[in-house]
Structures are given as C-alpha cells and as structure tokens.
C-alpha cells in the first residue's frame, strides 16, 4: 500500500519533489518497473475522442474551479443501472505524490483515493466491486473486500509539474499522455501487474460481484467442467472476452479455437504452425500478450481443455 505525501494548498509546505531541470512532469524514480509497453504510444491519438465518456473529469457549469467525475452504478441484482456525477471543488481535491506502477515513478497529482470516491458515490450495499474500463478494450474488476488493493488506488483528476501547474492531461515518464481521470496503482511489483498495461480510462462502474461474474460466465454454462473458470478470472479476463462477454482488448476465447485443435496445449511448434497456448502465454510467440510466467503448465493445460469443451458446446 502506498504512503502518499499530502500537501494543503493553504499551507506553505509543498510535497517533497525533486528538481528535474526543464522536466515538465513532477515524477521521481522509486524502483519498480521503469518502462511502459509500446502499445500505449497510440493512446494519444484517441485521447481527444474520450471527452464525452462516462469517466471524463469535466468542469461543472457554474462551479468555478470544480471538476466532476461520473460513476456508473450497476449491474446490480434487481436494480436498474444509474449514474452519479460527483463534483469536486478545489478544496475537495487532495494533492499527493503517488507512485504509479505503470511507469515506475511518483507523480504530483490532485484527486481522491478510490475509497473516498466510492464513499462519495454512495452506492447500494450490494455494490461490492468496481470495474475500470479502458479505450483499448481492457476491463479490470476489483472486489472491494480486497482492502490492500483498494487502498493502493488513487483517482487522479489532475496532473501537475514541479511548479504545481496542473492540467487534466496525465504525462507518463515516456511522455505518453493520457486524459484524466487516470487510475494510479501504487503498489510496487517485481514482475507482472495488469495495472502496467491500461490506456485511457472510459468508465468506472460499481457493480455486484456475483452479478458481474454470472454475466461473464454465461457462455460457459453448458459445460459441466468449470475447472478453467478460476484461472480465466485470475489471469485472462482483463484482456480477453468469452463468447462476447467482458473485455475486448485481446481475441475472444470462443472465436478462433480451431487453430488450437491441431496442437496440444504445451507443444513447441514450427514457425509454419499456429503457436500453442503454452508458447503464447510464456512469451515464445510473437504478439501483444505480456509474458505470464506466473501461470503454471498445469494451469495452461486446464484452460486449454476447458476452452475446447466450451467451444464444442457452443458450436453444437
């Protein structure tokens, strides 16, 4: 869990930030991962299209200096989805120095911790998870009972430089620019984290976990074997949809399973063959997938058998 440094705007004390000469951003190297995948470079081109999305931090009419954040509520069981617009004046926005695992640096930002955003949204008690959706198709769910994870996240409405000049454009260390609000994940990692990869945020949804998971699992209901589902939820669902449900960054797991039928899950293939699931997961095949060394061979084999069972059921 990060330890943010806060600074009151009415105080003469400012966050302890390094002077980086002509640098335009207020960031400081504090270990962790120092690079951002090249896939993020294209985010700038679409950022201008996101000004009307549900997660946009807008300026409320008639409230000088205020910024707004729209949070969607639902799906919830037996409750229609709603939206709630939260308005934050300058006094409500906390200025902190917060580590961002996406580039491995600390950033000078204004906004609120995720837990404060949820509190202000006042969702029904049945809302026990938050889902962050991104322009590149990623969908990252987080259960609210994961206290350390929730407390690691800061919702940045503004990004500042060393002179405390703030804007609603968030600049990563490699100079990739993302629109605010920007989700900062503050826990330092030594290997893989899904929070390294997102692009521009498009929505924040407060949902009921069981309802959300049931909707994702709908295409798998005809398969009695559910052994692969926990593995899918733990490692795959943030990027890959299944039967048209869920994320859309990577290929849907039920659209092109035929190629995998010709080879076993753990095969070492020839360059003329479709790569095996093992080669894709472990980074032995070219593509956009991150290297997932934390997934065991046994888990890969389980997912392979499970997906084939779902595909067989879906095509009957």
N, C-alpha and C positions, 0 to 999 in steps of 0.2 A: 504494500500500500504506500502511495507516495506521501511525502511530507511537504505540502505546499507552503510557500512563504507568502503571506498576505501583506498587503500594504493599503492602509487607509488613505483615501485621496485627500482627507482633511489634515493628514499628518505630514510632517516634513521627512518622515522616514520612508524611503523607497525600497523596493526589492533589491537585494544584493545581486546586481547583474554585472558581468564583465564588460569592459570597454573593448569593442571589436573594431576599432578604427572606423572605416567607412561602411561597415556592415549595416545592412538595412533591417536585419531582424535581431531580436533580443533572445539569443539562444546560447546555451552553454553545454559543452560536451560533458556528459556524466556517465560514460560507459554504455553498455547495451549495444544495440545494432546501429551502425552508423550510416547505412545506405537504405534507399527506398527502391523497390523494384522499378525497372524501366517502364513498366506498363502504366505507371502513374503519370508519365510525361504527357499523355494525351488528355489528361483531365482538364487542363487549362482550356482546351478548345470547346468543351461542353459546359464549362462553368457558367457562361453567360446565359445558358438556357435554363438554369435552375432557379432563377429569381422568383418564380411563382410556385415552387414546390412547397409541400407541407412543412418541411423543416426550415424554411427560409427565415433568417433573422431580419425582419423588416422594421421599418420605422413607423410606429403608430401615428396616425394623423392627430394633431392637436396635443401631442405629448412630447414637448421639446426634449431632445436628448435620449428618448427612450427607444428600446429595441424590443421586438416581440418574437416569440417562439411558439409555433403551433405544434401541439402534441395530439396525436390521434389516440382515441380510446376504443379498443376493440381489435379483433373479435373477442367478445365475452359471451358466455353461455346465456341465452335467453335475454340478451341486451343488445339493442341496436347500436352500431358504431356511432361515435360522436367525435367532435374535435373541440379542443380548448386552446384558446390563444392566450398565452402568458405574456404580460407586459413588464419589462424591467427598466426602471429608470436608472440613472447613473449610480445612485446610492445603492441600488439592489444588486448591481453587478460587482462581483468580487474580483479584485485584481490579484493574481497569483503568478508565481513561477512554477510551472508544472511540466514534469518530464513527459515526453511523447515517444512511445516505443516505435512509432512509425519512422522516425529518423534518428532516434537515439540521442536527442538533445532536449534541453529545457527551453520552454517558451514563455514569454511575457504575455499573458492573456487576461481578458476580462470575461466573466461569465459566472456559471454556477456549477458546483458539484452535481453529479447526476441525482444523488439522493435529494438535494434541495429542489431540483426541477420536478421530480416525482411528487414531492410534498406539495408544491405549489399547484400541480395539476389536479390534485385531489381526486384520484381515480377511485372507482369502487373497490371494495376489499378483494373482490375476485380477480382483480388485475395483479398478477404475481410475477410478471415477466415484462421485459422491454425488448422490442425488436428494432434494430437500426437497419434501414435500407439505404442502398447506395446506387448512384447513377450507373455504375458498371455491372449491376445485377447482383452484387453481394447482399446477403441478408444475415445479420448477426444477431441471434437471440441471446438474452441474458436473463437468467432467473434471479429474481430479487432476493431470494434467500441465500445467494452467494455473496455474502457480506463483503469479503475482501475484494471481489471483482467489482461490485457496485461502487465501493469507496475508492477504487482506482480510477474512476472515470470522471472527467471534467468536461462540461459542455462549454466550449469557447464561443462566445458571441462576437468577440473582437480579438485581434492580434496586434501586439504593439512592438515597437522597436526600443532601442536603448534610451531614447529621449521621451518615452511614454507617448509617442504618437500612435494612435490606434486607428485601425480600419477593419472592415468586415471581410478582408482578404487575408487568408492564413498562408504564410510562406514557410514551406519546409526547407530543411538545410540545403537540399539540392536545387533550390529556387523554384520548385514546383509550387504553383499557387492553387489553393482550394478555397471555395467560398465558405464563409461561416454561416451557420454554426458548424464547428468542427469538433468531433469527438476525440478527446485525448485519453489514451490508455496509459496510465502512469506506472505500471509495474515493469520492472526491468527483467528481461529474459536473456537466456544464453543460447537458445536455439530457435524453435518455431513459435510464432504467435500469429493468430489470424488477424490481429489488430495492426500488423505491419502493412497489410495489403489494400485496405479500402480506398476508394476515391472520394468523390463529392457526395456528401450526405443528402438524401432526398426526403426521408421521413423518420420520425420517431414515433413508435406505436407502443402503447401499454396494453398488454393482452393477458388472457388467461392461458397459462402454460398448457394445460390439458387440451383446451380447445384448439390452440395453435398446433400442438403436436398431432392431434387427431386429424386435423385438416391436411397436414403434411403426409401423414401415413395413409390417407385414403386410397392411393393407388396400390398399396401393399396388402389390402385387407383380404384378398382372395388367396393369399399364400399362408398356409398354416405355420410355416417356419419363419419365425421372427428373429432369428439369431443375428442377422446382419443389421437390424434396425439400430441398436445402441451404437454400433460402430459408425454407421452412417451419420447419426445425430452428433456424435462426438467429433468426427473428423471431416465430414464431406458436405453437410447440408448448408454451410455458409456460402458455398460457391455453386453447388450442383442441385438442381431441382430433381424431382422424381415424379414422372407422369404429369408434368405441367404444374406441379405444386412447388412452391418455395423459390429459392434463388435461381438466377438466370445468368450468372457470370460464366460458369462452365457448362459443358454439354449436359443436357438432361439424361439421367441414368437409364431412361427407357426408350430413347430414340434410336440408338445405333448399337445395340448389343450384339448384332450378328457377327461383327468382326471379331469379337472376343470369343465366339464359339469355336473358332478354328484352332485356338491355342489354349493350353492350360493357364491358370492364373499366375503361376510362378515361373513361366518359361523365359528363357533367354532366346530372343528371336533374331532372325536375319533382317538386314536392312530393308529387304523387299517385303517383309511381313508386317502386319499390324502389330504394334508393341503390346506386350502382355500388360495386365493390370499391375503386376509387380514392377515392371520397368517404368510405368508411368508414375506410380506412387513414389518409388525410390529415386526418381530423377535420372534414370538411364535412357529416357526417350526425350526427344526434343518437344517442347511445348511450353505452355504458360503456367503449368502446375508448379507450385512450390515443392521442394523436396521434403517428404513427410517421413523422416527416419524414425519417428516415434511410433509408427504403425508396424506391428509385427507381421511376419509372414503368415502366421496362423490367422490373423485378422483379415489380411488380404484375401486368403483363400475362402474364408467365411463370407465376406462381402461378395466375392465372385459367384459362389454357389447361390447365395440369396438373390442377387440381381437376376441371375438366369431363371430362377424359379418365378420371380415376379414377371419377367419378360414373357416366359412361356404362358403364364396365366393371362396376361394382358392381350396376347395375340390369339387366344383360342376363340 
